[in-house]
């Protein structure tokens, strides 16, 4: 089934007629793919380059525990949300994130089958999130979630709009990345809108954003280094792998990341002030993953 063909759901018009804007209550289709993470996916699945592969792997290691944290923070704030359209989107957000958790857990199992010892790293990250959930206010947890969602949408947009980044990916992993990126674009404003509906102010919003920045960068770098070390690569070899990466559009990507980082500090910022929805769904269809199983987010 093509995602352009399902009937209208309570969250808004059909996907083919939708766009993103502040306050848009567009549909968030809950797709349920199942990726074949078998022996055909090599250890270094981006053109045989361990560095490029492990930068992506280092980020993906965070997703299962991170997505569960996001789900809890949004669900905890739902009683304060009166906008029924936003409540429908929030339920769809939860369903989409649950699917991300499931598939990235399967990929983590595949990494272990390939011989990587990732459990201690995952355990430490999950322990830190449990500490935050236990000892910090719900407002900070929701602000952290909104900030992290800004980054995942920003990185997802880059992956979707810079095909050079996916040119040498294994097809199964490209499908995983594109599917996740598309849905991050679709629901990029949900946690932010829930945060605003909860009355969280600018100072807490920025505190959560800065915390998400430190956590995302720090834990991704740590995961990348861990995996490279387990590959037995020296610093000189890692440097050579970095020099071998394609440099097309590197400056544009850096500018995009920098602009995205700075934009969140504007008091009038909103995630949906940029609209990448058509591009995201087009790229999803291009890798054969436009199937929608549950068109109704409220029933997901």
N, C-alpha and C positions, 0 to 999 in steps of 0.2 A: 504494500500500500504506500502510495506517495504521500508525503506530509502535506501536500497542497490539496488533498482530496477529502480530508475528513470533515465532518459536519461541525457547525459552530458549537463551541463549548461555553460554559458560564463565564470563562475568563475573558471573552472578547470575540472579535471577528475571526474568520478563518485565516490561517497563516499566510496565504498568498496575498492578502490585502493589508498586512500589518506593518507597523513601523514602531521604532522606539522614540519616546519623548518623555520628559519628566511627568510622572503620573500616569503613563500608559498602562493599561491593564490588558496587555496582549496575552495570547495563549502561551502556555509553557507545556508543550507535549511531553509526555513521559514515555520515553523510548526504552525498550528493554533488550538491548543487543547482548549477544554472548560471543565473546572473542575467543578464538582458537589459539591459546597460548601454549602451543605444543613445541616439540623439538625443532620445528622448522624456523622458529624465531631464534636467531643467533645471539650470543652473548653481547656482541657489539653490533646493534641493529641499525645504526646510522652509518651506512657505508663502511663498516668495519672500524670506525673511529671510536676508541674507548672513551675519550674525553667528551665528545659530543653526546654519546650514548648515556654516560653516567651523569651528566648535567641534567638530562631529562629524568633519568632514574632517581637521582638525588631529590628532585622535586616530587616525583610521583610517590616516593616512599612516605611522604607526609600526608597523602590524601586520605587513606582510610580513617585514621584517628582524627585528622583535621576536619573531614566532612562530618563525622559524628558530632564533633564539638559545634560546628556551624548549625547542624540540625537542632541540637539541644538549645542553643542560644536563641534561635528564631522561634522555636515552639514555646519557650518560656515567656516570650514577649507577646504572644498572640492574644491573650486575654485583654491586652491594652489596645488592640487594633479594632477600630470600628468599621473601617472601610471594607465592605464585603468583597469587593474586587481584589483588594490586597490580600485578604485572608485566603481567597482561592489561590492566588499566586503563591502565597507562603506555603500552602499545602503541596502545591506542585513543586516548589523549590525543595521541600523535604523529600519528595519522591524522586526527583532527579538526583539529588545528592546521595540518596540511598543506593541508586543504581551505580553512581560513580564509586562509592565505597566498595560495593560488591565486586566490580570489575577490577579495580586497582588492588584489592586483596588477592584476587586470582593472579594478577601479574606479580605481586610480591612473592606468592608461592612459587611462581615460575623462576624468579630470581634465586630463591633458595634451592630449587632443583638444579639450577646451573652452577651451584656451589658457593654462592655468596652467603656470608653469615650476617644477616641483617637484623635478626631478632633483638640483640641488645640495643641497637640504635632505635628500633621501633618502640621498644619498651621504655627507653629513656624519654622519647618524645611524648608518648602517651602519658607517662607519669607527670611530665610538666603540665600537660593540658588538664589532667585531673587536679593538680595543685591549683591552677588558675580557676577551674570550675568550683573548687571548694572554698577558696579564700578570697575571691574577688567578687564585687557586685555584678549582678546580671547586666547592668548598664555597660560596664567595661567589656564583658564577654560579647555582648551584641555589637559594640563599637569595634572590637577586634575582628569579629566576623565580617562586618561591613567593609573594614579596611582590607582584609585578606581577599574578599570577593572582588574588590577593585583591582587588586593585582592579578588574580586569576583571569578576570575578564580582559585586562590589558595584555597579559601574556597570550591568552587565547586569541585575541584579535591579531596579534603579530603572527602567530602560527597560521592563522587562516588567510591573512593578506600577504604573506611573504612565502610563496610556494618554494623558494630556494631552500627554506628551512626544512621542507619535507621531501625534497627531491631524492635523497638517498635513504629515506626511512624504509624499513621493512613494511610491506603493505598492511599487515595486521596491526602493527604499532601506529602506522599513519591513521588507520581507522579509529583506533583508541584515542589518539591525540585530537583528531578533528571532531569526533563525537563529543568529547569532554569540552573542547574549546567552544563548540557551537552552543552547548547548553550553558556554559559560563556567560556567554554573551546574552543569551535569552533571559537569564535570571539575574543579571549583574546588579540590578537596582533593588531587588526584593529585600535583602537584609538592610540596605540603606533606608528604604522606605519604611520598613518596620521600625528601625531605629528612630527615624523622625516621628513616626506615629506614637512612639513610646515617650516622646518628650526629651530625648537625650540631646544635650546642648553641644555647642561647637567644641568646647574644651575637652569633653569626654570623647567626642568623635575623633579628635586629633590624637589624643592619648592612645586610643585603640589602634589608630592607623600606624602610629610610630611603633607600638608594640608588635603589630603584625609585620611591619617592615623588618625589624630586628629578627623576629622569629623565622620569617620566610627565608631571608638571605642566610642567616646563620645556620639553620638546619639543612638547607639545600647544599650549602658549601660543605658542611660536615658530612653529609651523605655522599656527595660526589667524591670527596677525598677518601672516605672509607672504602668505596667501591674500587677506586683507582689503586689504592694500596693493596687490596685483596687481589687485584690483577697482577701485582708485583711490578708495577711500572715505576721507574725512577722519575725524579723531577725533570731531568733532561728529556726523557721520552715523552712525558706529559706536555712539555713545552713544544716539542716537535709536532705532537698531535694537534695542538692549538694552532700552530703555524700552518698546518695542512688544511685547516678549515676554510671553506669559501668565504671571501670577504665582500661579495656583492651585497649592497644595501646595508652594510654594517653601520654606516653613519646614520642612515635613516632609522634603523632599529633603535640605536642609542638615543636619537632625538625623540622618538616615540615614547620610549620608556621614561626619559627625563621629563617630557611634557606631561605624561600621565601621572608621574609622581607629584609634580608641582600642582597639578590641577586640583587635587583633593584638598589642598589647603585653602582654596577659595571658599569663602562663606556661602556663596551662592552655587557651589558645585552640585551637580547631580549626575549620577552615572549614565543616565539615558540622554544626556545632552549630545552624545554622539550615537549615531545609528548604524550598526554593522549587521543588523538582523538579516537582511537579504543576502549579504555576502556569506554570513555564517551558514545559512540554510542551503545556499547554493553549493558551498564547499562540502557540506555534509552529504548532499545528493551525489556529488562528484566521486565520493569514495564508496558509494553504494549503501549508505546508511540513513536514508530518508524514511525508513519504516517507522510508523507510529502505531504502537499497540494500544495505548490508553490515551485517547484524545481528551478525556475529561479530567483535568487536574484534581477536581474535588473528589473524584472517585479513585484517585491513584493510591 
